[in-house]
Amino acid sequence: MKNIVIAIDGTSASGKSTNARLVARALGYVYVDTGAMYRTLAWYCLRKRIDVDNARAVAAACRKWKTKLDCVETDGLRAVRLLVDGGFPEKEIRTPETAAAVSHVAAVPPVRKWMKQTQRSCIQFGDLVMEGRDIGTNVFPETDYKFYLDAQLEERSRRRAADGVSENLAARDQRDSQRAAAPLMIALGAKVINNSNLTSEQTSGMILAEIRERLTAEKR
């Protein structure tokens, strides 16, 4: 791994996406939303009428679908997207139906293996800020830049509600942490940030300060 990878893992509604974007924009790195990749597969299964509770059928779909990684720039932020049949279902993967299906799809071991290979290949686009649930533990365990975001359940539920999303986060946390393949956990050496009482600017500021300190030390 020649380029730098900043891994930002954490629970649902812990601010991973917002803070990863802020960090990527501040550093000029490429932003990778791995959750969007799982959402894309969930959307694809729903569109193809594949039962997301049928692990074998989901794994087969993941092996056969036609995808390609693309890096685009919008408002000064470079980001990687997973194209399906040449297109990116940006709005479709954010529907409640897709949100409800994604944790089932993500629990399938062959899917996580495919995603790991695909996500690791994002390094071709340059230095990365990659957010998800297993970046520091599974996708890029060798990186020296690992962060784990969390917040109190009540605060995370409030954030979801503010976004107009109804989700049982306690149940989602349990599924994510207890799945057999790459469960959600704090990576060895990760800096843990509980941002229950922090703004996004404060949280990203803490991450950036840590990264810049380490980068400076490495140049000495």
N, CA, C and O of each residue as an XYZ file, in Angstrom:
880
protein
N       0.846     -1.194      0.000
C       0.000      0.000      0.000
C       0.877      1.239      0.000
O       1.433      1.603      1.036
N       1.011      1.900     -1.164
C       1.872      3.062     -1.294
C       1.153      4.348     -0.885
O       1.731      5.206     -0.218
N      -0.089      4.471     -1.285
C      -0.850      5.670     -0.937
C      -1.375      5.580      0.493
O      -1.411      4.500      1.083
N      -1.779      6.710      1.036
C      -2.312      6.771      2.399
C      -3.793      6.417      2.390
O      -4.544      6.855      1.518
N      -4.201      5.624      3.365
C      -5.618      5.318      3.561
C      -5.999      5.720      4.974
O      -5.406      5.248      5.944
N      -6.982      6.586      5.083
C      -7.525      6.978      6.380
C      -8.824      6.210      6.563
O      -9.782      6.418      5.818
N      -8.860      5.333      7.541
C     -10.026      4.487      7.800
C     -10.907      5.122      8.871
O     -10.454      5.380      9.986
N     -12.159      5.371      8.526
C     -13.119      5.918      9.486
C     -14.270      4.937      9.622
O     -15.152      4.876      8.765
N     -14.255      4.172     10.704
C     -15.302      3.189     10.984
C     -16.218      3.721     12.080
O     -15.940      4.747     12.702
N     -17.313      3.006     12.303
C     -18.200      3.397     13.384
C     -19.595      2.864     13.227
O     -19.929      2.210     12.239
N     -20.401      3.153     14.215
C     -21.783      2.702     14.247
C     -22.654      3.534     13.299
O     -22.217      4.562     12.781
N     -23.876      3.080     13.085
C     -24.825      3.824     12.254
C     -25.120      5.179     12.881
O     -25.285      5.288     14.096
N     -25.185      6.211     12.045
C     -25.516      7.577     12.478
C     -24.492      8.164     13.446
O     -24.817      9.031     14.257
N     -23.260      7.686     13.353
C     -22.193      8.239     14.200
C     -21.460      9.383     13.507
O     -20.521      9.952     14.063
N     -21.890      9.714     12.300
C     -21.278     10.828     11.575
C     -20.139     10.436     10.665
O     -19.330     11.283     10.285
N     -20.060      9.160     10.307
C     -18.951      8.691      9.467
C     -18.910      9.421      8.120
O     -17.868      9.936      7.714
N     -20.038      9.458      7.445
C     -20.076     10.039      6.100
C     -19.746     11.527      6.112
O     -18.902     11.990      5.344
N     -20.412     12.268      6.983
C     -20.182     13.715      7.056
C     -18.726     14.033      7.367
O     -18.111     14.872      6.709
N     -18.182     13.363      8.364
C     -16.817     13.653      8.779
C     -15.789     13.151      7.775
O     -14.756     13.791      7.579
N     -16.056     12.027      7.141
C     -15.134     11.523      6.122
C     -15.064     12.491      4.950
O     -13.989     12.725      4.398
N     -16.208     13.052      4.571
C     -16.209     14.044      3.487
C     -15.423     15.291      3.883
O     -14.641     15.816      3.091
N     -15.634     15.757      5.100
C     -14.927     16.954      5.564
C     -13.416     16.729      5.583
O     -12.645     17.600      5.179
N     -13.006     15.561      6.053
C     -11.576     15.241      6.115
C     -10.989     15.110      4.713
O      -9.909     15.633      4.438
N     -11.702     14.411      3.827
C     -11.224     14.224      2.452
C     -11.087     15.561      1.739
O     -10.108     15.799      1.032
N     -12.072     16.430      1.927
C     -12.030     17.737      1.271
C     -10.867     18.581      1.808
O     -10.180     19.260      1.045
N     -10.657     18.529      3.130
C      -9.583     19.323      3.750
C      -8.205     18.870      3.291
O      -7.305     19.693      3.120
N      -8.034     17.570      3.092
C      -6.724     17.030      2.723
C      -6.533     16.891      1.212
O      -5.412     16.694      0.743
N      -7.627     16.992      0.452
C      -7.538     16.776     -0.984
C      -7.446     15.313     -1.350
O      -6.955     14.966     -2.424
N      -7.923     14.440     -0.450
C      -7.900     13.000     -0.693
C      -9.212     12.557     -1.363
O     -10.178     13.317     -1.428
N      -9.221     11.334     -1.849
C     -10.406     10.761     -2.489
C     -11.302     10.142     -1.428
O     -10.833      9.392     -0.572
N     -12.588     10.455     -1.485
C     -13.566      9.952     -0.515
C     -14.205      8.665     -1.028
O     -14.617      8.582     -2.185
N     -14.283      7.664     -0.153
C     -14.910      6.386     -0.507
C     -15.952      6.019      0.542
O     -15.628      5.818      1.712
N     -17.200      5.935      0.111
C     -18.312      5.534      0.973
C     -18.584      4.058      0.714
O     -19.286      3.713     -0.236
N     -18.029      3.182      1.557
C     -18.217      1.740      1.323
C     -19.649      1.314      1.593
O     -20.131      0.338      1.018
N     -20.337      2.052      2.477
C     -21.732      1.723      2.735
C     -22.577      1.861      1.483
O     -23.522      1.100      1.277
N     -22.234      2.840      0.641
C     -22.970      3.037     -0.609
C     -22.807      1.834     -1.533
O     -23.704      1.518     -2.315
N     -21.665      1.168     -1.439
C     -21.452     -0.013     -2.275
C     -22.373     -1.149     -1.843
O     -22.950     -1.845     -2.679
N     -22.502     -1.329     -0.538
C     -23.421     -2.359     -0.041
C     -24.873     -1.975     -0.359
O     -25.687     -2.833     -0.699
N     -25.184     -0.692     -0.246
C     -26.523     -0.228     -0.592
C     -26.827     -0.484     -2.074
O     -27.950     -0.827     -2.446
N     -25.805     -0.310     -2.897
C     -25.996     -0.532     -4.331
C     -26.336     -1.988     -4.612
O     -27.199     -2.277     -5.441
N     -25.665     -2.900     -3.929
C     -25.984     -4.318     -4.111
C     -27.384     -4.622     -3.574
O     -28.128     -5.383     -4.192
N     -27.746     -4.043     -2.440
C     -29.076     -4.258     -1.884
C     -30.140     -3.770     -2.862
O     -31.132     -4.457     -3.105
N     -29.926     -2.575     -3.423
C     -30.861     -2.032     -4.412
C     -30.947     -2.947     -5.631
O     -32.034     -3.196     -6.153
N     -29.809     -3.440     -6.076
C     -29.760     -4.322     -7.247
C     -30.567     -5.599     -6.993
O     -31.319     -6.047     -7.858
N     -30.405     -6.178     -5.802
C     -31.156     -7.391     -5.458
C     -32.661     -7.121     -5.428
O     -33.453     -7.921     -5.926
N     -33.041     -6.000     -4.847
C     -34.464     -5.657     -4.806
C     -35.019     -5.461     -6.211
O     -36.125     -5.909     -6.513
N     -34.258     -4.797     -7.061
C     -34.703     -4.542     -8.437
C     -34.842     -5.845     -9.217
O     -35.732     -5.986    -10.056
N     -33.948     -6.798     -8.931
C     -33.986     -8.089     -9.627
C     -34.892     -9.101     -8.918
O     -34.953    -10.271     -9.296
N     -35.592     -8.627     -7.881
C     -36.501     -9.483     -7.109
C     -35.785    -10.687     -6.483
O     -36.308    -11.801     -6.454
N     -34.593    -10.428     -5.991
C     -33.818    -11.455     -5.292
C     -34.082    -11.320     -3.801
O     -33.986    -10.225     -3.249
N     -34.410    -12.414     -3.155
C     -34.693    -12.414     -1.719
C     -33.409    -12.111     -0.951
O     -32.469    -12.905     -0.978
N     -33.363    -10.967     -0.267
C     -32.136    -10.571      0.434
C     -31.842    -11.464      1.635
O     -30.741    -11.411      2.184
N     -32.798    -12.275      2.048
C     -32.569    -13.229      3.136
C     -32.018    -14.551      2.624
O     -31.676    -15.433      3.411
N     -31.932    -14.689      1.297
C     -31.384    -15.894      0.671
C     -29.909    -15.629      0.359
O     -29.570    -15.083     -0.691
N     -29.048    -16.024      1.284
C     -27.623    -15.714      1.168
C     -27.016    -16.265     -0.118
O     -26.183    -15.609     -0.744
N     -27.424    -17.452     -0.510
C     -26.862    -18.053     -1.727
C     -27.243    -17.245     -2.967
O     -26.417    -17.039     -3.856
N     -28.487    -16.790     -3.023
C     -28.945    -16.009     -4.173
C     -28.260    -14.639     -4.213
O     -27.913    -14.142     -5.284
N     -28.072    -14.041     -3.043
C     -27.390    -12.741     -2.977
C     -25.937    -12.889     -3.411
O     -25.425    -12.051     -4.153
N     -25.274    -13.942     -2.957
C     -23.881    -14.178     -3.334
C     -23.757    -14.391     -4.841
O     -22.816    -13.903     -5.466
N     -24.707    -15.117     -5.417
C     -24.695    -15.362     -6.862
C     -24.863    -14.053     -7.629
O     -24.205    -13.828     -8.645
N     -25.746    -13.200     -7.136
C     -25.964    -11.906     -7.781
C     -24.703    -11.053     -7.732
O     -24.376    -10.365     -8.700
N     -23.999    -11.096     -6.615
C     -22.777    -10.310     -6.437
C     -21.668    -10.795     -7.368
O     -20.828    -10.007     -7.803
N     -21.668    -12.080     -7.668
C     -20.658    -12.619     -8.576
C     -20.924    -12.229    -10.025
O     -19.994    -12.099    -10.822
N     -22.205    -12.043    -10.362
C     -22.588    -11.883    -11.759
C     -22.854    -10.448    -12.212
O     -22.806    -10.161    -13.408
N     -23.138     -9.534    -11.258
C     -23.524     -8.199    -11.717
C     -22.336     -7.480    -12.362
O     -21.176     -7.722    -12.028
N     -22.670     -6.585    -13.297
C     -21.644     -5.885    -14.067
C     -21.376     -4.523    -13.424
O     -22.214     -3.624    -13.474
N     -20.206     -4.389    -12.825
C     -19.873     -3.166    -12.102
C     -18.537     -2.594    -12.554
O     -17.725     -3.267    -13.188
N     -18.340     -1.323    -12.202
C     -17.084     -0.641    -12.502
C     -16.891      0.498    -11.512
O     -17.848      1.198    -11.180
N     -15.681      0.689    -11.043
C     -15.378      1.804    -10.159
C     -15.094      3.052    -10.982
O     -14.426      2.997    -12.014
N     -15.614      4.175    -10.505
C     -15.426      5.440    -11.188
C     -15.096      6.507    -10.153
O     -15.632      6.482     -9.046
N     -14.229      7.433    -10.498
C     -13.873      8.526     -9.595
C     -14.313      9.841    -10.222
O     -13.876     10.196    -11.316
N     -15.181     10.558     -9.521
C     -15.717     11.811    -10.047
C     -15.436     12.941     -9.060
O     -15.202     12.702     -7.876
N     -15.464     14.178     -9.567
C     -15.246     15.336     -8.704
C     -16.480     16.218     -8.721
O     -16.970     16.599     -9.785
N     -16.983     16.543     -7.529
C     -18.137     17.416     -7.378
C     -17.863     18.412     -6.265
O     -17.576     18.029     -5.131
N     -17.953     19.691     -6.598
C     -17.730     20.756     -5.608
C     -16.405     20.599     -4.864
O     -16.327     20.807     -3.653
N     -15.381     20.235     -5.603
C     -14.059     20.126     -5.007
C     -13.780     18.850     -4.247
O     -12.713     18.705     -3.650
N     -14.719     17.925     -4.257
C     -14.529     16.646     -3.569
C     -14.482     15.525     -4.585
O     -15.433     15.318     -5.338
N     -13.375     14.802     -4.604
C     -13.271     13.620     -5.457
C     -13.826     12.415     -4.693
O     -13.500     12.204     -3.525
N     -14.655     11.642     -5.361
C     -15.292     10.506     -4.696
C     -15.388      9.318     -5.646
O     -15.561      9.477     -6.854
N     -15.270      8.126     -5.069
C     -15.389      6.895     -5.835
C     -16.840      6.417     -5.814
O     -17.489      6.417     -4.768
N     -17.336      6.015     -6.973
C     -18.683      5.466     -7.080
C     -18.610      4.084     -7.714
O     -17.742      3.806     -8.541
N     -19.535      3.228     -7.309
C     -19.636      1.897     -7.900
C     -20.760      1.924     -8.933
O     -21.938      1.999     -8.582
N     -20.386      1.863    -10.201
C     -21.362      1.894    -11.279
C     -21.914      0.492    -11.525
O     -21.183     -0.496    -11.448
N     -23.201      0.416    -11.821
C     -23.853     -0.845    -12.162
C     -24.455     -0.699    -13.551
O     -25.280      0.182    -13.791
N     -24.033     -1.572    -14.465
C     -24.497     -1.483    -15.856
C     -24.268     -0.080    -16.407
O     -25.075      0.432    -17.182
N     -23.150      0.542    -15.996
C     -22.766      1.837    -16.518
C     -23.374      3.040    -15.825
O     -23.058      4.176    -16.179
N     -24.257      2.815    -14.827
C     -24.906      3.929    -14.145
C     -24.761      3.854    -12.636
O     -24.402      2.816    -12.080
N     -25.048      4.978    -11.979
C     -24.964      5.035    -10.526
C     -26.336      5.408     -9.955
O     -26.797      6.531    -10.160
N     -27.001      4.482     -9.238
C     -28.348      4.734     -8.690
C     -28.296      5.592     -7.423
O     -28.626      5.114     -6.338
N     -27.891      6.830     -7.555
C     -27.620      7.688     -6.405
C     -28.804      7.858     -5.473
O     -28.659      7.735     -4.256
N     -29.980      8.142     -6.031
C     -31.161      8.353     -5.198
C     -31.779      7.025     -4.760
O     -32.274      6.900     -3.640
N     -31.744      6.051     -5.642
C     -32.395      4.771     -5.366
C     -31.790      4.037     -4.170
O     -32.496      3.331     -3.450
N     -30.477      4.206     -3.957
C     -29.846      3.469     -2.856
C     -30.103      4.121     -1.501
O     -29.685      3.589     -0.473
N     -30.789      5.271     -1.488
C     -31.068      5.971     -0.228
C     -32.528      5.828      0.202
O     -32.970      6.523      1.116
N     -33.274      4.948     -0.437
C     -34.678      4.763     -0.067
C     -34.792      3.915      1.193
O     -33.872      3.163      1.513
N     -35.922      4.024      1.923
C     -36.129      3.189      3.125
C     -36.071      1.702      2.812
O     -35.593      0.913      3.629
N     -36.557      1.308      1.624
C     -36.553     -0.109      1.253
C     -35.124     -0.637      1.144
O     -34.810     -1.729      1.618
N     -34.274      0.156      0.513
C     -32.873     -0.250      0.390
C     -32.185     -0.271      1.747
O     -31.416     -1.184      2.050
N     -32.467      0.740      2.561
C     -31.871      0.815      3.901
C     -32.227     -0.407      4.736
O     -31.402     -0.910      5.498
N     -33.455     -0.878      4.590
C     -33.908     -2.032      5.366
C     -33.247     -3.328      4.902
O     -33.127     -4.278      5.676
N     -32.820     -3.368      3.642
C     -32.259     -4.598      3.076
C     -30.745     -4.693      3.210
O     -30.182     -5.785      3.147
N     -30.087     -3.553      3.393
C     -28.631     -3.545      3.264
C     -27.912     -4.375      4.323
O     -26.910     -5.015      4.005
N     -28.379     -4.390      5.559
C     -27.673     -5.158      6.592
C     -27.761     -6.658      6.334
O     -26.866     -7.407      6.725
N     -28.831     -7.102      5.680
C     -28.974     -8.528      5.346
C     -27.981     -8.911      4.246
O     -27.333     -9.956      4.313
N     -27.875     -8.055      3.246
C     -26.945     -8.293      2.146
C     -25.500     -8.255      2.651
O     -24.669     -9.071      2.253
N     -25.219     -7.297      3.532
C     -23.855     -7.103      4.024
C     -23.366     -8.245      4.908
O     -22.163     -8.379      5.129
N     -24.270     -9.060      5.410
C     -23.894    -10.159      6.302
C     -23.442    -11.403      5.545
O     -22.957    -12.352      6.161
N     -23.592    -11.417      4.221
C     -23.255    -12.595      3.416
C     -21.743    -12.650      3.192
O     -21.196    -11.743      2.565
N     -21.047    -13.683      3.681
C     -19.584    -13.750      3.589
C     -19.011    -13.552      2.182
O     -18.061    -12.784      2.033
N     -19.551    -14.216      1.129
C     -18.998    -13.985     -0.210
C     -19.148    -12.537     -0.671
O     -18.317    -12.037     -1.430
N     -20.202    -11.864     -0.217
C     -20.389    -10.452     -0.550
C     -19.278     -9.620      0.084
O     -18.703     -8.754     -0.575
N     -18.976     -9.872      1.340
C     -17.941     -9.106      2.022
C     -16.569     -9.368      1.390
O     -15.731     -8.469      1.331
N     -16.346    -10.574      0.927
C     -15.088    -10.884      0.247
C     -14.982    -10.089     -1.049
O     -13.936     -9.515     -1.353
N     -16.072    -10.061     -1.806
C     -16.088     -9.308     -3.070
C     -15.903     -7.817     -2.807
O     -15.159     -7.141     -3.517
N     -16.586     -7.312     -1.782
C     -16.495     -5.896     -1.442
C     -15.080     -5.523     -0.992
O     -14.571     -4.460     -1.346
N     -14.458     -6.397     -0.218
C     -13.099     -6.118      0.249
C     -12.147     -5.952     -0.937
O     -11.358     -5.008     -0.980
N     -12.226     -6.872     -1.892
C     -11.364     -6.795     -3.066
C     -11.636     -5.519     -3.854
O     -10.708     -4.848     -4.305
N     -12.905     -5.195     -4.015
C     -13.287     -4.004     -4.773
C     -12.843     -2.737     -4.055
O     -12.316     -1.816     -4.679
N     -13.055     -2.691     -2.750
C     -12.687     -1.504     -1.978
C     -11.175     -1.316     -1.918
O     -10.695     -0.183     -1.961
N     -10.434     -2.384     -1.823
C      -8.979     -2.261     -1.810
C      -8.471     -1.725     -3.153
O      -7.452     -1.036     -3.197
N      -9.160     -2.031     -4.227
C      -8.728     -1.554     -5.543
C      -8.958     -0.058     -5.719
O      -8.484      0.525     -6.694
N      -9.675      0.570     -4.795
C      -9.883      2.022     -4.864
C      -8.581      2.786     -4.701
O      -8.509      3.971     -5.027
N      -7.549      2.113     -4.198
C      -6.254      2.754     -3.974
C      -5.661      3.259     -5.288
O      -4.763      4.100     -5.289
N      -6.168      2.741     -6.402
C      -5.684      3.171     -7.723
C      -5.946      4.658     -7.968
O      -5.291      5.280     -8.804
N      -6.914      5.225     -7.230
C      -7.289      6.619     -7.445
C      -6.478      7.602     -6.602
O      -6.615      8.813     -6.776
N      -5.635      7.105     -5.691
C      -4.791      7.981     -4.890
C      -4.995      7.802     -3.399
O      -5.500      6.770     -2.956
N      -4.603      8.809     -2.617
C      -4.799      8.772     -1.168
C      -6.295      8.779     -0.857
O      -7.062      9.512     -1.482
N      -6.705      7.962      0.109
C      -8.128      7.753      0.367
C      -8.546      8.124      1.786
O      -7.774      7.999      2.736
N      -9.784      8.581      1.901
C     -10.495      8.619      3.178
C     -11.668      7.680      2.979
O     -12.611      8.001      2.256
N     -11.613      6.524      3.618
C     -12.605      5.467      3.402
C     -13.412      5.240      4.671
O     -12.856      4.985      5.739
N     -14.724      5.336      4.540
C     -15.576      5.142      5.717
C     -16.445      3.911      5.568
O     -16.887      3.553      4.477
N     -16.678      3.266      6.728
C     -17.475      2.053      6.713
C     -17.580      1.435      8.088
O     -17.643      2.138      9.096
N     -17.598      0.113      8.121
C     -17.711     -0.595      9.386
C     -16.585     -1.591      9.626
O     -16.444     -2.121     10.728
N     -15.780     -1.846      8.591
C     -14.689     -2.817      8.762
C     -13.431     -2.392      8.004
O     -12.626     -3.237      7.610
N     -13.261     -1.086      7.801
C     -12.111     -0.627      7.019
C     -10.807     -0.891      7.774
O      -9.864     -1.451      7.215
N     -10.756     -0.487      9.041
C      -9.540     -0.665      9.822
C      -9.288     -2.087     10.282
O      -8.157     -2.442     10.614
N     -10.323     -2.900     10.306
C     -10.178     -4.282     10.779
C     -10.029     -5.287      9.647
O      -9.409     -6.335      9.828
N     -10.600     -4.976      8.465
C     -10.676     -5.976      7.411
C     -10.189     -5.500      6.046
O      -9.432     -6.206      5.379
N     -10.610     -4.326      5.631
C     -10.283     -3.871      4.277
C      -8.846     -3.360      4.186
O      -8.087     -3.789      3.318
N      -8.472     -2.442      5.084
C      -7.103     -1.925      5.125
C      -6.561     -1.989      6.554
O      -6.290     -0.952      7.160
N      -6.403     -3.192      7.093
C      -5.914     -3.323      8.473
C      -4.482     -2.822      8.629
O      -4.042     -2.549      9.746
N      -3.750     -2.698      7.523
C      -2.352     -2.277      7.599
C      -2.174     -0.764      7.715
O      -1.067     -0.298      7.985
N      -3.242      0.009      7.517
C      -3.090      1.459      7.582
C      -2.787      1.927      9.005
O      -3.234      1.328      9.984
N      -2.027      2.997      9.092
C      -1.692      3.569     10.408
C      -2.698      4.633     10.837
O      -2.608      5.175     11.939
N      -3.653      4.924      9.962
C      -4.612      6.003     10.235
C      -6.014      5.412     10.417
O      -6.776      5.272      9.460
N      -6.329      5.072     11.661
C      -7.601      4.418     11.959
C      -8.387      5.233     12.983
O      -7.848      5.674     13.998
N      -9.672      5.423     12.693
C     -10.549      6.160     13.593
C     -11.872      5.404     13.724
O     -12.348      4.775     12.778
N     -12.440      5.482     14.904
C     -13.721      4.817     15.175
C     -14.657      5.832     15.816
O     -14.388      6.333     16.908
N     -15.757      6.131     15.131
C     -16.725      7.102     15.625
C     -17.915      6.409     16.269
O     -18.364      5.360     15.807
N     -18.414      7.002     17.333
C     -19.585      6.464     18.013
C     -20.306      7.620     18.704
O     -19.755      8.711     18.853
N     -21.528      7.370     19.118
C     -22.314      8.337     19.877
C     -23.372      7.557     20.636
O     -23.651      6.403     20.313
N     -23.958      8.180     21.637
C     -24.997      7.513     22.410
C     -26.168      7.142     21.497
O     -26.476      7.850     20.538
N     -26.808      6.023     21.814
C     -27.901      5.520     20.987
C     -28.998      6.562     20.805
O     -29.539      6.720     19.710
N     -29.321      7.269     21.878
C     -30.376      8.288     21.803
C     -30.006      9.380     20.812
O     -30.853      9.838     20.045
N     -28.752      9.798     20.822
C     -28.289     10.845     19.912
C     -28.282     10.349     18.473
O     -28.668     11.082     17.562
N     -27.851      9.128     18.263
C     -27.827      8.579     16.910
C     -29.235      8.402     16.361
O     -29.476      8.632     15.176
N     -30.158      7.996     17.214
C     -31.555      7.867     16.797
C     -32.142      9.227     16.444
O     -32.918      9.348     15.497
N     -31.768     10.253     17.211
C     -32.239     11.611     16.925
C     -31.730     12.078     15.565
O     -32.460     12.720     14.810
N     -30.498     11.758     15.262
C     -29.925     12.149     13.973
C     -30.650     11.461     12.829
O     -30.942     12.088     11.810
N     -30.938     10.192     12.987
C     -31.659      9.466     11.943
C     -33.041     10.079     11.733
O     -33.472     10.286     10.599
N     -33.725     10.363     12.829
C     -35.067     10.950     12.745
C     -35.026     12.309     12.060
O     -35.930     12.653     11.299
N     -33.970     13.086     12.334
C     -33.824     14.408     11.722
C     -33.638     14.292     10.212
O     -33.978     15.210      9.465
N     -33.099     13.162      9.770
C     -32.923     12.922      8.339
C     -34.165     12.300      7.715
O     -34.188     11.998      6.522
N     -35.202     12.110      8.540
C     -36.441     11.528      8.034
C     -36.395     10.028      7.869
O     -37.170      9.454      7.105
N     -35.474      9.385      8.595
C     -35.301      7.937      8.483
C     -35.694      7.263      9.789
O     -35.252      7.662     10.867
N     -36.525      6.243      9.678
C     -36.919      5.462     10.842
C     -36.175      4.126     10.806
O     -36.404      3.300      9.923
N     -35.292      3.928     11.769
C     -34.482      2.716     11.793
C     -34.219      2.298     13.228
O     -33.930      3.130     14.087
N     -34.323      0.987     13.480
C     -34.021      0.443     14.800
C     -32.508      0.285     14.898
O     -31.956     -0.739     14.495
N     -31.838      1.305     15.435
C     -30.379      1.296     15.456
C     -29.814      0.259     16.411
O     -28.733     -0.279     16.170
N     -30.526     -0.029     17.488
C     -30.057     -1.048     18.429
C     -29.988     -2.406     17.739
O     -29.030     -3.157     17.921
N     -31.015     -2.714     16.945
C     -31.037     -3.978     16.208
C     -29.954     -3.993     15.136
O     -29.319     -5.022     14.901
N     -29.745     -2.846     14.486
C     -28.705     -2.752     13.453
C     -27.332     -2.938     14.076
O     -26.488     -3.637     13.515
N     -27.099     -2.328     15.220
C     -25.819     -2.487     15.910
C     -25.561     -3.960     16.230
O     -24.445     -4.458     16.083
N     -26.614     -4.638     16.668
C     -26.471     -6.045     17.048
C     -26.135     -6.896     15.827
O     -25.261     -7.760     15.894
N     -26.834     -6.653     14.698
C     -26.550     -7.413     13.481
C     -25.126     -7.156     12.994
O     -24.424     -8.081     12.586
N     -24.707     -5.892     13.040
C     -23.379     -5.543     12.538
C     -22.265     -6.156     13.389
O     -21.247     -6.603     12.860
N     -22.464     -6.174     14.707
C     -21.412     -6.647     15.608
C     -21.386     -8.162     15.762
O     -20.381     -8.727     16.192
N     -22.491     -8.823     15.411
C     -22.564    -10.263     15.609
C     -22.471    -11.075     14.320
O     -22.492    -12.305     14.366
N     -22.369    -10.408     13.174
C     -22.278    -11.178     11.933
C     -20.963    -11.952     11.909
O     -19.975    -11.540     12.517
N     -20.966    -13.073     11.204
C     -19.796    -13.949     11.169
C     -18.652    -13.347     10.363
O     -17.484    -13.520     10.711
N     -18.987    -12.640      9.283
C     -17.965    -12.087      8.405
C     -17.676    -10.628      8.732
O     -18.565     -9.779      8.659
N     -16.437    -10.345      9.089
C     -15.967     -8.977      9.359
C     -16.948     -8.174     10.212
O     -17.492     -7.173      9.744
N     -17.180     -8.594     11.449
C     -18.124     -7.868     12.314
C     -17.612     -6.480     12.676
O     -16.412     -6.213     12.631
N     -18.542     -5.606     13.033
C     -18.183     -4.263     13.460
C     -17.461     -4.328     14.798
O     -17.989     -4.857     15.777
N     -16.257     -3.789     14.829
C     -15.488     -3.725     16.069
C     -14.440     -2.627     15.929
O     -14.152     -2.158     14.828
N     -13.880     -2.230     17.062
C     -12.857     -1.197     17.047
C     -11.536     -1.809     16.600
O     -11.071     -2.785     17.188
N     -10.934     -1.240     15.566
C      -9.674     -1.761     15.045
C      -8.539     -1.522     16.040
O      -8.548     -0.544     16.787
N      -7.583     -2.411     16.035
C      -6.414     -2.277     16.888
C      -5.682     -0.984     16.531
O      -5.328     -0.761     15.374
N      -5.463     -0.150     17.519
C      -4.756      1.100     17.286
C      -5.623      2.259     16.832
O      -5.110      3.347     16.570
N      -6.927      2.048     16.735
C      -7.816      3.110     16.269
C      -8.049      4.154     17.357
O      -8.122      3.821     18.539
N      -8.164      5.413     16.954
C      -8.529      6.486     17.879
C     -10.051      6.534     17.950
O     -10.713      6.751     16.935
N     -10.606      6.335     19.135
C     -12.055      6.311     19.332
C     -12.543      7.717     19.683
O     -12.008      8.370     20.579
N     -13.562      8.166     18.964
C     -14.140      9.484     19.214
C     -15.640      9.339     19.441
O     -16.373      8.933     18.540
N     -16.090      9.670     20.640
C     -17.525      9.708     20.926
C     -17.978     11.150     20.677
O     -17.612     12.062     21.418
N     -18.765     11.336     19.645
C     -19.151     12.688     19.250
C     -20.592     13.046     19.616
O     -21.228     13.863     18.950
N     -21.095     12.423     20.687
C     -22.472     12.692     21.121
C     -22.723     14.183     21.317
O     -23.801     14.690     21.004
N     -21.710     14.881     21.841
C     -21.857     16.309     22.146
C     -20.946     17.185     21.296
O     -20.627     18.314     21.667
N     -20.533     16.649     20.151
C     -19.636     17.390     19.273
C     -20.310     17.709     17.945
O     -21.157     16.951     17.473
N     -19.933     18.827     17.348
C     -20.405     19.141     16.001
C     -19.532     18.386     15.000
O     -18.484     17.846     15.356
N     -19.974     18.358     13.754
C     -19.181     17.706     12.711
C     -17.839     18.400     12.550
O     -16.820     17.746     12.327
N     -17.835     19.729     12.663
C     -16.595     20.481     12.520
C     -15.614     20.137     13.643
O     -14.409     20.033     13.413
N     -16.141     19.961     14.855
C     -15.281     19.602     15.981
C     -14.729     18.185     15.813
O     -13.554     17.934     16.079
N     -15.581     17.270     15.373
C     -15.156     15.885     15.184
C     -14.108     15.777     14.090
O     -13.054     15.174     14.290
N     -14.400     16.365     12.925
C     -13.438     16.311     11.819
C     -12.158     17.045     12.186
O     -11.074     16.661     11.744
N     -12.273     18.096     12.991
C     -11.096     18.825     13.433
C     -10.173     17.956     14.264
O      -8.952     18.041     14.131
N     -10.747     17.117     15.126
C      -9.948     16.200     15.934
C      -9.237     15.178     15.049
O      -8.070     14.854     15.271
N      -9.955     14.677     14.047
C      -9.369     13.695     13.136
C      -8.230     14.324     12.338
O      -7.157     13.736     12.206
N      -8.471     15.520     11.809
C      -7.456     16.201     11.006
C      -6.216     16.537     11.826
O      -5.091     16.409     11.343
N      -6.425     16.966     13.064
C      -5.294     17.300     13.925
C      -4.418     16.070     14.160
O      -3.190     16.161     14.134
N      -5.047     14.931     14.386
C      -4.313     13.681     14.614
C      -3.536     13.281     13.359
O      -2.368     12.899     13.436
N      -4.193     13.374     12.213
C      -3.549     12.979     10.954
C      -2.355     13.886     10.646
O      -1.274     13.406     10.305
N      -2.559     15.179     10.767
C      -1.483     16.118     10.431
C      -0.302     15.982     11.368
O       0.847     16.152     10.959
N      -0.582     15.678     12.620
C       0.516     15.463     13.584
C       1.335     14.254     13.189
O       2.564     14.280     13.248
N       0.648     13.189     12.784
C       1.359     11.970     12.397
C       2.135     12.174     11.105
O       3.269     11.711     10.980
N       1.528     12.869     10.139
C       2.204     13.116      8.868
C       3.464     13.953      9.072
O       4.493     13.710      8.443
N       3.369     14.932      9.951
C       4.514     15.773     10.259
C       5.623     14.958     10.915
O       6.798     15.117     10.583
N       5.245     14.083     11.848
C       6.225     13.252     12.539
C       6.924     12.308     11.577
O       8.115     12.035     11.728
N       6.190     11.805     10.584
C       6.772     10.862      9.628
C       7.799     11.529      8.714
O       8.695     10.867      8.190
N       7.664     12.844      8.525
C       8.582     13.573      7.636
C       9.883     13.961      8.337
O      10.857     14.343      7.689
N       9.887     13.857      9.671
C      11.095     14.250     10.398
C      12.225     13.245     10.229
O      13.308     13.436     10.781
